[in-house]
Amino acid sequence: MSELAILRMRKGLTQKVMAEKMGIHVATLSLIERKRLVPSDDHRRKIVAAYGIEEADFFEASGLAK
């Protein structure tokens, strides 16, 4: 399970609710959480805002190099 998924679950949110909060499709969030899609800059900003994390923490949680 990815760190992003763990962060989301710690907030008590489903993928559907988090995707709605971010304004993206649930399938897109699923792909990002499973590291099958590298998020665009726009998605990255939405993730940082929705998860309440710093951008540096996003890169650590997602496993993506900045």
Distance bins in CASP14 RR format, pairs under 12 A and 6 or more apart:
PFRMAT RR
TARGET T0000
AUTHOR 0000-0000-0000
RMODE 2
METHOD distances of the structure
MODEL  1
1 7 0 0 0 0 0 1 0 0 0 0 0
1 8 0 0 0 0 0 1 0 0 0 0 0
1 9 0 0 0 0 1 0 0 0 0 0 0
1 10 0 0 0 0 0 1 0 0 0 0 0
1 33 0 0 0 0 1 0 0 0 0 0 0
1 34 0 0 0 0 1 0 0 0 0 0 0
1 35 0 0 0 0 0 1 0 0 0 0 0
1 61 0 0 0 0 0 1 0 0 0 0 0
2 8 0 0 0 0 1 0 0 0 0 0 0
2 9 0 0 0 0 0 1 0 0 0 0 0
2 15 0 0 0 0 0 1 0 0 0 0 0
2 29 0 0 0 0 0 1 0 0 0 0 0
2 30 0 0 0 0 0 1 0 0 0 0 0
2 31 0 0 0 0 0 1 0 0 0 0 0
2 32 0 0 0 0 1 0 0 0 0 0 0
2 33 1 0 1 0 0 0 0 0 0 0 0
2 34 1 0 0 1 0 0 0 0 0 0 0
2 35 1 0 0 1 0 0 0 0 0 0 0
2 36 0 0 0 0 0 1 0 0 0 0 0
2 37 0 0 0 0 0 1 0 0 0 0 0
2 47 0 0 0 0 0 1 0 0 0 0 0
2 51 0 0 0 0 0 1 0 0 0 0 0
2 58 0 0 0 0 0 1 0 0 0 0 0
2 60 0 0 0 0 0 1 0 0 0 0 0
2 61 1 0 0 1 0 0 0 0 0 0 0
2 62 1 0 0 1 0 0 0 0 0 0 0
2 63 0 0 0 0 1 0 0 0 0 0 0
2 64 0 0 0 0 0 1 0 0 0 0 0
3 9 0 0 0 0 0 1 0 0 0 0 0
3 10 0 0 0 0 0 1 0 0 0 0 0
3 32 0 0 0 0 0 1 0 0 0 0 0
3 33 0 0 0 0 1 0 0 0 0 0 0
3 34 0 0 0 0 0 1 0 0 0 0 0
3 35 0 0 0 0 0 1 0 0 0 0 0
3 47 0 0 0 0 0 1 0 0 0 0 0
3 51 0 0 0 0 0 1 0 0 0 0 0
3 53 0 0 0 0 1 0 0 0 0 0 0
3 57 0 0 0 0 1 0 0 0 0 0 0
3 58 0 0 0 0 1 0 0 0 0 0 0
3 59 0 0 0 0 0 1 0 0 0 0 0
3 60 1 0 0 1 0 0 0 0 0 0 0
3 61 1 1 0 0 0 0 0 0 0 0 0
3 62 1 0 0 1 0 0 0 0 0 0 0
3 63 1 0 0 1 0 0 0 0 0 0 0
3 64 0 0 0 0 0 1 0 0 0 0 0
4 10 0 0 0 0 0 1 0 0 0 0 0
4 11 0 0 0 0 0 1 0 0 0 0 0
4 13 0 0 0 0 0 1 0 0 0 0 0
4 15 0 0 0 0 0 1 0 0 0 0 0
4 18 0 0 0 0 1 0 0 0 0 0 0
4 22 0 0 0 0 0 1 0 0 0 0 0
4 29 0 0 0 0 1 0 0 0 0 0 0
4 30 0 0 0 0 0 1 0 0 0 0 0
4 31 0 0 0 0 0 1 0 0 0 0 0
4 32 1 0 0 1 0 0 0 0 0 0 0
4 33 1 0 1 0 0 0 0 0 0 0 0
4 34 0 0 0 0 1 0 0 0 0 0 0
4 35 0 0 0 0 1 0 0 0 0 0 0
4 37 0 0 0 0 0 1 0 0 0 0 0
4 39 0 0 0 0 1 0 0 0 0 0 0
4 43 0 0 0 0 0 1 0 0 0 0 0
4 44 0 0 0 0 0 1 0 0 0 0 0
4 47 1 0 0 1 0 0 0 0 0 0 0
4 48 0 0 0 0 0 1 0 0 0 0 0
4 50 0 0 0 0 0 1 0 0 0 0 0
4 51 1 0 0 1 0 0 0 0 0 0 0
4 52 0 0 0 0 0 1 0 0 0 0 0
4 53 0 0 0 0 1 0 0 0 0 0 0
4 57 0 0 0 0 0 1 0 0 0 0 0
4 58 0 0 0 0 1 0 0 0 0 0 0
4 59 0 0 0 0 0 1 0 0 0 0 0
4 60 0 0 0 0 0 1 0 0 0 0 0
4 61 1 0 1 0 0 0 0 0 0 0 0
4 62 1 0 1 0 0 0 0 0 0 0 0
4 63 0 0 0 0 1 0 0 0 0 0 0
4 64 0 0 0 0 0 1 0 0 0 0 0
5 11 0 0 0 0 0 1 0 0 0 0 0
5 12 0 0 0 0 0 1 0 0 0 0 0
5 13 0 0 0 0 0 1 0 0 0 0 0
5 14 0 0 0 0 0 1 0 0 0 0 0
5 15 0 0 0 0 1 0 0 0 0 0 0
5 18 0 0 0 0 1 0 0 0 0 0 0
5 29 0 0 0 0 1 0 0 0 0 0 0
5 30 0 0 0 0 1 0 0 0 0 0 0
5 31 0 0 0 0 0 1 0 0 0 0 0
5 32 0 0 0 0 1 0 0 0 0 0 0
5 33 1 0 1 0 0 0 0 0 0 0 0
5 34 0 0 0 0 1 0 0 0 0 0 0
5 35 0 0 0 0 0 1 0 0 0 0 0
5 47 0 0 0 0 0 1 0 0 0 0 0
5 51 0 0 0 0 0 1 0 0 0 0 0
5 61 0 0 0 0 1 0 0 0 0 0 0
5 62 0 0 0 0 0 1 0 0 0 0 0
6 12 0 0 0 0 0 1 0 0 0 0 0
6 13 0 0 0 0 0 1 0 0 0 0 0
6 33 0 0 0 0 1 0 0 0 0 0 0
6 51 0 0 0 0 0 1 0 0 0 0 0
6 53 0 0 0 0 0 1 0 0 0 0 0
6 61 0 0 0 0 1 0 0 0 0 0 0
6 62 0 0 0 0 0 1 0 0 0 0 0
7 13 0 0 0 0 1 0 0 0 0 0 0
7 18 0 0 0 0 1 0 0 0 0 0 0
7 33 0 0 0 0 1 0 0 0 0 0 0
7 47 0 0 0 0 1 0 0 0 0 0 0
7 48 0 0 0 0 0 1 0 0 0 0 0
7 50 0 0 0 0 1 0 0 0 0 0 0
7 51 1 0 1 0 0 0 0 0 0 0 0
7 52 0 0 0 0 1 0 0 0 0 0 0
7 53 1 0 0 1 0 0 0 0 0 0 0
7 57 0 0 0 0 1 0 0 0 0 0 0
7 58 0 0 0 0 1 0 0 0 0 0 0
7 60 0 0 0 0 0 1 0 0 0 0 0
7 61 1 0 0 1 0 0 0 0 0 0 0
7 62 0 0 0 0 1 0 0 0 0 0 0
8 14 0 0 0 0 1 0 0 0 0 0 0
8 15 1 0 0 1 0 0 0 0 0 0 0
8 16 0 0 0 0 0 1 0 0 0 0 0
8 17 0 0 0 0 1 0 0 0 0 0 0
8 18 1 0 1 0 0 0 0 0 0 0 0
8 19 0 0 0 0 1 0 0 0 0 0 0
8 21 0 0 0 0 1 0 0 0 0 0 0
8 22 0 0 0 0 0 1 0 0 0 0 0
8 26 0 0 0 0 0 1 0 0 0 0 0
8 29 0 0 0 0 1 0 0 0 0 0 0
8 30 0 0 0 0 0 1 0 0 0 0 0
8 32 0 0 0 0 0 1 0 0 0 0 0
8 33 1 0 0 1 0 0 0 0 0 0 0
8 47 0 0 0 0 1 0 0 0 0 0 0
8 50 0 0 0 0 1 0 0 0 0 0 0
8 51 1 0 0 1 0 0 0 0 0 0 0
8 52 0 0 0 0 0 1 0 0 0 0 0
8 53 0 0 0 0 0 1 0 0 0 0 0
8 61 0 0 0 0 0 1 0 0 0 0 0
9 15 0 0 0 0 1 0 0 0 0 0 0
9 17 0 0 0 0 0 1 0 0 0 0 0
9 18 0 0 0 0 1 0 0 0 0 0 0
9 33 0 0 0 0 0 1 0 0 0 0 0
9 51 0 0 0 0 0 1 0 0 0 0 0
10 18 0 0 0 0 0 1 0 0 0 0 0
10 51 0 0 0 0 1 0 0 0 0 0 0
10 52 0 0 0 0 0 1 0 0 0 0 0
10 53 0 0 0 0 0 1 0 0 0 0 0
10 61 0 0 0 0 0 1 0 0 0 0 0
11 17 0 0 0 0 1 0 0 0 0 0 0
11 18 1 0 0 1 0 0 0 0 0 0 0
11 21 0 0 0 0 1 0 0 0 0 0 0
11 50 0 0 0 0 1 0 0 0 0 0 0
11 51 1 0 0 1 0 0 0 0 0 0 0
11 52 0 0 0 0 1 0 0 0 0 0 0
11 53 0 0 0 0 0 1 0 0 0 0 0
12 18 0 0 0 0 1 0 0 0 0 0 0
12 21 0 0 0 0 0 1 0 0 0 0 0
12 51 0 0 0 0 0 1 0 0 0 0 0
13 19 0 0 0 0 1 0 0 0 0 0 0
13 20 0 0 0 0 1 0 0 0 0 0 0
13 21 1 0 0 1 0 0 0 0 0 0 0
13 22 0 0 0 0 0 1 0 0 0 0 0
13 26 0 0 0 0 0 1 0 0 0 0 0
13 29 0 0 0 0 0 1 0 0 0 0 0
13 33 0 0 0 0 0 1 0 0 0 0 0
13 50 0 0 0 0 1 0 0 0 0 0 0
13 51 0 0 0 0 1 0 0 0 0 0 0
13 52 0 0 0 0 0 1 0 0 0 0 0
14 20 0 0 0 0 1 0 0 0 0 0 0
14 21 0 0 0 0 0 1 0 0 0 0 0
14 26 0 0 0 0 1 0 0 0 0 0 0
14 29 0 0 0 0 0 1 0 0 0 0 0
14 30 0 0 0 0 0 1 0 0 0 0 0
14 33 0 0 0 0 0 1 0 0 0 0 0
15 21 0 0 0 0 0 1 0 0 0 0 0
15 22 0 0 0 0 0 1 0 0 0 0 0
15 24 0 0 0 0 0 1 0 0 0 0 0
15 25 0 0 0 0 0 1 0 0 0 0 0
15 26 1 0 1 0 0 0 0 0 0 0 0
15 27 0 0 0 0 1 0 0 0 0 0 0
15 28 0 0 0 0 1 0 0 0 0 0 0
15 29 1 0 1 0 0 0 0 0 0 0 0
15 30 1 0 1 0 0 0 0 0 0 0 0
15 31 0 0 0 0 0 1 0 0 0 0 0
15 32 0 0 0 0 0 1 0 0 0 0 0
15 33 1 0 0 1 0 0 0 0 0 0 0
15 34 0 0 0 0 0 1 0 0 0 0 0
15 50 0 0 0 0 0 1 0 0 0 0 0
16 22 0 0 0 0 0 1 0 0 0 0 0
16 23 0 0 0 0 0 1 0 0 0 0 0
16 24 0 0 0 0 0 1 0 0 0 0 0
16 25 0 0 0 0 1 0 0 0 0 0 0
16 26 1 0 1 0 0 0 0 0 0 0 0
16 27 0 0 0 0 0 1 0 0 0 0 0
16 28 0 0 0 0 0 1 0 0 0 0 0
16 29 0 0 0 0 1 0 0 0 0 0 0
16 30 0 0 0 0 1 0 0 0 0 0 0
17 23 0 0 0 0 0 1 0 0 0 0 0
17 26 0 0 0 0 1 0 0 0 0 0 0
17 29 0 0 0 0 0 1 0 0 0 0 0
17 50 0 0 0 0 1 0 0 0 0 0 0
18 24 0 0 0 0 1 0 0 0 0 0 0
18 25 0 0 0 0 0 1 0 0 0 0 0
18 26 0 0 0 0 1 0 0 0 0 0 0
18 28 0 0 0 0 0 1 0 0 0 0 0
18 29 1 0 0 1 0 0 0 0 0 0 0
18 30 0 0 0 0 0 1 0 0 0 0 0
18 32 0 0 0 0 0 1 0 0 0 0 0
18 33 0 0 0 0 1 0 0 0 0 0 0
18 46 0 0 0 0 1 0 0 0 0 0 0
18 47 0 0 0 0 1 0 0 0 0 0 0
18 49 0 0 0 0 0 1 0 0 0 0 0
18 50 1 0 0 1 0 0 0 0 0 0 0
18 51 0 0 0 0 1 0 0 0 0 0 0
18 52 0 0 0 0 0 1 0 0 0 0 0
19 25 1 0 0 1 0 0 0 0 0 0 0
19 26 1 0 1 0 0 0 0 0 0 0 0
19 27 0 0 0 0 1 0 0 0 0 0 0
19 28 1 0 0 1 0 0 0 0 0 0 0
19 29 1 0 1 0 0 0 0 0 0 0 0
19 30 0 0 0 0 1 0 0 0 0 0 0
19 31 0 0 0 0 0 1 0 0 0 0 0
19 32 0 0 0 0 1 0 0 0 0 0 0
19 33 0 0 0 0 0 1 0 0 0 0 0
19 43 0 0 0 0 0 1 0 0 0 0 0
19 46 0 0 0 0 1 0 0 0 0 0 0
19 47 0 0 0 0 0 1 0 0 0 0 0
19 50 0 0 0 0 1 0 0 0 0 0 0
20 26 1 0 0 1 0 0 0 0 0 0 0
20 28 0 0 0 0 0 1 0 0 0 0 0
20 29 0 0 0 0 1 0 0 0 0 0 0
20 46 0 0 0 0 0 1 0 0 0 0 0
20 50 0 0 0 0 1 0 0 0 0 0 0
21 29 0 0 0 0 1 0 0 0 0 0 0
21 46 0 0 0 0 1 0 0 0 0 0 0
21 47 0 0 0 0 0 1 0 0 0 0 0
21 49 0 0 0 0 1 0 0 0 0 0 0
21 50 1 0 1 0 0 0 0 0 0 0 0
21 51 0 0 0 0 1 0 0 0 0 0 0
21 52 0 0 0 0 0 1 0 0 0 0 0
22 28 0 0 0 0 1 0 0 0 0 0 0
22 29 1 0 0 1 0 0 0 0 0 0 0
22 32 0 0 0 0 1 0 0 0 0 0 0
22 33 0 0 0 0 0 1 0 0 0 0 0
22 39 0 0 0 0 0 1 0 0 0 0 0
22 42 0 0 0 0 0 1 0 0 0 0 0
22 43 1 0 0 1 0 0 0 0 0 0 0
22 44 0 0 0 0 0 1 0 0 0 0 0
22 45 0 0 0 0 1 0 0 0 0 0 0
22 46 1 0 1 0 0 0 0 0 0 0 0
22 47 1 0 0 1 0 0 0 0 0 0 0
22 48 0 0 0 0 0 1 0 0 0 0 0
22 49 1 0 0 1 0 0 0 0 0 0 0
22 50 1 0 1 0 0 0 0 0 0 0 0
22 51 0 0 0 0 1 0 0 0 0 0 0
22 52 0 0 0 0 0 1 0 0 0 0 0
23 29 0 0 0 0 1 0 0 0 0 0 0
23 42 0 0 0 0 0 1 0 0 0 0 0
23 43 0 0 0 0 1 0 0 0 0 0 0
23 45 0 0 0 0 0 1 0 0 0 0 0
23 46 1 0 0 1 0 0 0 0 0 0 0
23 47 0 0 0 0 0 1 0 0 0 0 0
23 49 0 0 0 0 0 1 0 0 0 0 0
23 50 0 0 0 0 1 0 0 0 0 0 0
24 30 0 0 0 0 0 1 0 0 0 0 0
24 31 0 0 0 0 0 1 0 0 0 0 0
24 32 0 0 0 0 1 0 0 0 0 0 0
24 33 0 0 0 0 0 1 0 0 0 0 0
24 37 0 0 0 0 0 1 0 0 0 0 0
24 39 0 0 0 0 1 0 0 0 0 0 0
24 40 0 0 0 0 1 0 0 0 0 0 0
24 42 0 0 0 0 1 0 0 0 0 0 0
24 43 1 0 0 1 0 0 0 0 0 0 0
24 44 0 0 0 0 0 1 0 0 0 0 0
24 45 0 0 0 0 0 1 0 0 0 0 0
24 46 1 0 0 1 0 0 0 0 0 0 0
24 47 0 0 0 0 1 0 0 0 0 0 0
24 49 0 0 0 0 0 1 0 0 0 0 0
24 50 0 0 0 0 1 0 0 0 0 0 0
25 31 0 0 0 0 1 0 0 0 0 0 0
25 32 0 0 0 0 0 1 0 0 0 0 0
25 37 0 0 0 0 0 1 0 0 0 0 0
25 43 0 0 0 0 0 1 0 0 0 0 0
25 46 0 0 0 0 0 1 0 0 0 0 0
26 32 0 0 0 0 0 1 0 0 0 0 0
26 33 0 0 0 0 0 1 0 0 0 0 0
27 33 0 0 0 0 0 1 0 0 0 0 0
27 34 0 0 0 0 0 1 0 0 0 0 0
27 36 0 0 0 0 0 1 0 0 0 0 0
27 37 0 0 0 0 1 0 0 0 0 0 0
28 34 0 0 0 0 0 1 0 0 0 0 0
28 36 0 0 0 0 0 1 0 0 0 0 0
28 37 1 0 0 1 0 0 0 0 0 0 0
28 38 0 0 0 0 0 1 0 0 0 0 0
28 39 0 0 0 0 1 0 0 0 0 0 0
28 40 0 0 0 0 1 0 0 0 0 0 0
28 42 0 0 0 0 0 1 0 0 0 0 0
28 43 1 0 0 1 0 0 0 0 0 0 0
28 46 0 0 0 0 0 1 0 0 0 0 0
28 47 0 0 0 0 0 1 0 0 0 0 0
29 36 0 0 0 0 0 1 0 0 0 0 0
29 37 0 0 0 0 1 0 0 0 0 0 0
29 39 0 0 0 0 1 0 0 0 0 0 0
29 43 0 0 0 0 1 0 0 0 0 0 0
29 46 0 0 0 0 1 0 0 0 0 0 0
29 47 0 0 0 0 1 0 0 0 0 0 0
29 50 0 0 0 0 1 0 0 0 0 0 0
29 51 0 0 0 0 0 1 0 0 0 0 0
29 62 0 0 0 0 0 1 0 0 0 0 0
30 36 0 0 0 0 1 0 0 0 0 0 0
30 37 0 0 0 0 1 0 0 0 0 0 0
31 37 1 1 0 0 0 0 0 0 0 0 0
31 38 0 0 0 0 1 0 0 0 0 0 0
31 39 0 0 0 0 1 0 0 0 0 0 0
31 40 0 0 0 0 0 1 0 0 0 0 0
31 43 0 0 0 0 0 1 0 0 0 0 0
31 62 0 0 0 0 0 1 0 0 0 0 0
32 38 0 0 0 0 1 0 0 0 0 0 0
32 39 1 0 1 0 0 0 0 0 0 0 0
32 40 0 0 0 0 1 0 0 0 0 0 0
32 43 1 0 0 1 0 0 0 0 0 0 0
32 44 0 0 0 0 1 0 0 0 0 0 0
32 46 0 0 0 0 0 1 0 0 0 0 0
32 47 1 0 0 1 0 0 0 0 0 0 0
32 50 0 0 0 0 0 1 0 0 0 0 0
32 51 0 0 0 0 0 1 0 0 0 0 0
32 58 0 0 0 0 0 1 0 0 0 0 0
32 61 0 0 0 0 0 1 0 0 0 0 0
32 62 1 0 0 1 0 0 0 0 0 0 0
32 63 0 0 0 0 0 1 0 0 0 0 0
32 64 0 0 0 0 1 0 0 0 0 0 0
33 39 0 0 0 0 0 1 0 0 0 0 0
33 43 0 0 0 0 0 1 0 0 0 0 0
33 47 0 0 0 0 1 0 0 0 0 0 0
33 51 0 0 0 0 0 1 0 0 0 0 0
33 61 0 0 0 0 1 0 0 0 0 0 0
33 62 0 0 0 0 1 0 0 0 0 0 0
33 63 0 0 0 0 0 1 0 0 0 0 0
34 62 0 0 0 0 0 1 0 0 0 0 0
34 63 0 0 0 0 0 1 0 0 0 0 0
35 61 0 0 0 0 0 1 0 0 0 0 0
35 62 1 0 0 1 0 0 0 0 0 0 0
35 63 1 0 0 1 0 0 0 0 0 0 0
35 64 0 0 0 0 1 0 0 0 0 0 0
36 62 0 0 0 0 0 1 0 0 0 0 0
37 43 0 0 0 0 1 0 0 0 0 0 0
37 44 0 0 0 0 0 1 0 0 0 0 0
37 47 0 0 0 0 0 1 0 0 0 0 0
37 62 0 0 0 0 0 1 0 0 0 0 0
37 64 0 0 0 0 0 1 0 0 0 0 0
38 44 0 0 0 0 1 0 0 0 0 0 0
38 47 0 0 0 0 0 1 0 0 0 0 0
38 59 0 0 0 0 0 1 0 0 0 0 0
38 62 0 0 0 0 1 0 0 0 0 0 0
38 63 0 0 0 0 0 1 0 0 0 0 0
38 64 1 0 0 1 0 0 0 0 0 0 0
38 65 0 0 0 0 0 1 0 0 0 0 0
39 45 0 0 0 0 1 0 0 0 0 0 0
39 46 0 0 0 0 1 0 0 0 0 0 0
39 47 1 0 0 1 0 0 0 0 0 0 0
39 48 0 0 0 0 0 1 0 0 0 0 0
39 50 0 0 0 0 0 1 0 0 0 0 0
39 51 0 0 0 0 0 1 0 0 0 0 0
39 55 0 0 0 0 0 1 0 0 0 0 0
39 58 0 0 0 0 1 0 0 0 0 0 0
39 59 0 0 0 0 0 1 0 0 0 0 0
39 61 0 0 0 0 0 1 0 0 0 0 0
39 62 1 0 0 1 0 0 0 0 0 0 0
39 63 0 0 0 0 0 1 0 0 0 0 0
39 64 0 0 0 0 1 0 0 0 0 0 0
40 46 0 0 0 0 1 0 0 0 0 0 0
40 47 0 0 0 0 0 1 0 0 0 0 0
41 47 0 0 0 0 0 1 0 0 0 0 0
41 48 0 0 0 0 0 1 0 0 0 0 0
41 55 0 0 0 0 0 1 0 0 0 0 0
41 58 0 0 0 0 0 1 0 0 0 0 0
41 66 0 0 0 0 0 1 0 0 0 0 0
42 48 0 0 0 0 0 1 0 0 0 0 0
42 49 0 0 0 0 0 1 0 0 0 0 0
43 49 0 0 0 0 0 1 0 0 0 0 0
43 50 0 0 0 0 0 1 0 0 0 0 0
43 51 0 0 0 0 0 1 0 0 0 0 0
43 58 0 0 0 0 0 1 0 0 0 0 0
43 62 0 0 0 0 0 1 0 0 0 0 0
43 64 0 0 0 0 0 1 0 0 0 0 0
44 50 0 0 0 0 0 1 0 0 0 0 0
44 51 0 0 0 0 0 1 0 0 0 0 0
44 53 0 0 0 0 0 1 0 0 0 0 0
44 54 0 0 0 0 0 1 0 0 0 0 0
44 55 1 0 0 1 0 0 0 0 0 0 0
44 56 0 0 0 0 0 1 0 0 0 0 0
44 57 0 0 0 0 0 1 0 0 0 0 0
44 58 1 0 0 1 0 0 0 0 0 0 0
44 59 0 0 0 0 1 0 0 0 0 0 0
44 61 0 0 0 0 0 1 0 0 0 0 0
44 62 0 0 0 0 1 0 0 0 0 0 0
44 64 0 0 0 0 1 0 0 0 0 0 0
44 66 0 0 0 0 0 1 0 0 0 0 0
45 51 0 0 0 0 0 1 0 0 0 0 0
45 52 0 0 0 0 0 1 0 0 0 0 0
45 53 0 0 0 0 0 1 0 0 0 0 0
45 55 0 0 0 0 1 0 0 0 0 0 0
45 58 0 0 0 0 1 0 0 0 0 0 0
46 52 0 0 0 0 0 1 0 0 0 0 0
46 53 0 0 0 0 0 1 0 0 0 0 0
46 58 0 0 0 0 0 1 0 0 0 0 0
47 53 1 0 0 1 0 0 0 0 0 0 0
47 54 0 0 0 0 0 1 0 0 0 0 0
47 55 0 0 0 0 1 0 0 0 0 0 0
47 57 0 0 0 0 0 1 0 0 0 0 0
47 58 1 0 1 0 0 0 0 0 0 0 0
47 59 0 0 0 0 0 1 0 0 0 0 0
47 61 0 0 0 0 1 0 0 0 0 0 0
47 62 1 0 0 1 0 0 0 0 0 0 0
47 64 0 0 0 0 0 1 0 0 0 0 0
48 54 1 0 0 1 0 0 0 0 0 0 0
48 55 1 0 1 0 0 0 0 0 0 0 0
48 56 0 0 0 0 1 0 0 0 0 0 0
48 57 0 0 0 0 1 0 0 0 0 0 0
48 58 1 0 1 0 0 0 0 0 0 0 0
48 59 0 0 0 0 1 0 0 0 0 0 0
48 61 0 0 0 0 0 1 0 0 0 0 0
48 62 0 0 0 0 0 1 0 0 0 0 0
49 55 0 0 0 0 0 1 0 0 0 0 0
49 58 0 0 0 0 0 1 0 0 0 0 0
50 58 0 0 0 0 0 1 0 0 0 0 0
51 57 0 0 0 0 1 0 0 0 0 0 0
51 58 1 0 0 1 0 0 0 0 0 0 0
51 60 0 0 0 0 0 1 0 0 0 0 0
51 61 1 0 0 1 0 0 0 0 0 0 0
51 62 0 0 0 0 0 1 0 0 0 0 0
52 58 0 0 0 0 1 0 0 0 0 0 0
52 61 0 0 0 0 0 1 0 0 0 0 0
53 59 0 0 0 0 1 0 0 0 0 0 0
53 60 0 0 0 0 1 0 0 0 0 0 0
53 61 1 0 0 1 0 0 0 0 0 0 0
53 62 0 0 0 0 0 1 0 0 0 0 0
54 60 0 0 0 0 1 0 0 0 0 0 0
54 61 0 0 0 0 0 1 0 0 0 0 0
54 66 0 0 0 0 0 1 0 0 0 0 0
55 61 0 0 0 0 0 1 0 0 0 0 0
55 62 0 0 0 0 0 1 0 0 0 0 0
55 64 0 0 0 0 0 1 0 0 0 0 0
55 66 0 0 0 0 1 0 0 0 0 0 0
56 62 0 0 0 0 0 1 0 0 0 0 0
56 63 0 0 0 0 0 1 0 0 0 0 0
56 64 0 0 0 0 0 1 0 0 0 0 0
56 65 0 0 0 0 0 1 0 0 0 0 0
56 66 1 0 0 1 0 0 0 0 0 0 0
57 63 0 0 0 0 0 1 0 0 0 0 0
57 64 0 0 0 0 0 1 0 0 0 0 0
57 66 0 0 0 0 0 1 0 0 0 0 0
58 64 1 0 0 1 0 0 0 0 0 0 0
58 65 0 0 0 0 0 1 0 0 0 0 0
58 66 0 0 0 0 1 0 0 0 0 0 0
59 65 1 0 0 1 0 0 0 0 0 0 0
59 66 1 0 1 0 0 0 0 0 0 0 0
60 66 0 0 0 0 1 0 0 0 0 0 0
END
